[in-house]
Amino acid sequence: MLTMNYRLVDTLQAFQLEEGDLVDIGGDICKIISKQDTKDGYALIFEDEFGEKDVLEIFDDEIFYLYMP
């Protein structure tokens, strides 16, 4: 993913996120690996451009920018 150019194509609410989506997380384009329901929203497991995986807990009302290569 380091050499790809990305184009902003949409904005998504948290419930619209799906596995494989490329979204902006903390200023980096990251790939959603999985999304799990929690009491207050969702837990996202995502992978950054360096192949590092992390977990982010989000609320139902959060907005994400969807990108395509």
C-alpha positions in Angstrom: 0.0 0.0 0.0 3.0 2.3 0.3 3.1 3.3 -3.4 -0.6 3.6 -4.2 -2.4 6.8 -4.8 -5.8 6.9 -3.1 -9.0 8.8 -4.0 -11.6 9.9 -1.5 -14.9 8.4 -2.7 -17.3 8.6 0.2 -18.0 9.2 3.9 -19.3 6.4 6.0 -20.9 6.1 9.4 -19.5 3.5 11.7 -22.3 1.0 11.0 -21.6 1.1 7.3 -18.0 0.0 7.6 -17.1 -3.4 6.1 -14.1 -5.7 6.0 -11.7 -4.6 3.4 -12.7 -0.9 3.4 -9.8 1.6 3.2 -10.5 4.4 5.6 -8.6 7.3 7.2 -7.6 6.5 10.8 -5.5 9.1 12.5 -4.4 10.6 9.1 -3.3 7.2 7.6 -5.1 5.1 5.1 -5.8 1.8 6.9 -7.6 -1.4 5.8 -10.5 -2.7 8.0 -9.7 -6.3 8.9 -12.8 -6.9 11.1 -15.6 -5.1 13.0 -17.1 -6.4 16.2 -20.1 -5.0 18.1 -19.5 -3.6 21.5 -21.8 -2.1 24.2 -21.2 1.5 23.0 -20.3 1.0 19.3 -17.8 -1.1 17.6 -14.2 -2.4 17.9 -12.3 -2.2 14.6 -9.3 -4.3 13.9 -7.3 -2.5 11.2 -4.0 -2.8 9.4 -1.9 0.2 8.4 0.4 0.6 5.4 3.3 -1.0 7.2 1.3 -4.2 7.9 0.9 -3.4 11.6 -2.5 -4.4 13.1 -4.2 -2.5 15.9 -7.7 -2.2 17.5 -9.7 0.9 17.7 -13.0 1.3 19.7 -15.4 3.7 18.1 -18.9 5.0 18.8 -22.0 4.5 16.6 -22.0 8.2 15.4 -18.4 8.4 14.1 -17.7 9.3 10.5 -15.0 7.8 8.3 -13.6 8.8 4.9 -13.6 5.9 2.4 -10.8 5.7 -0.1 -10.2 3.6 -3.2 -6.9 3.0 -5.0 
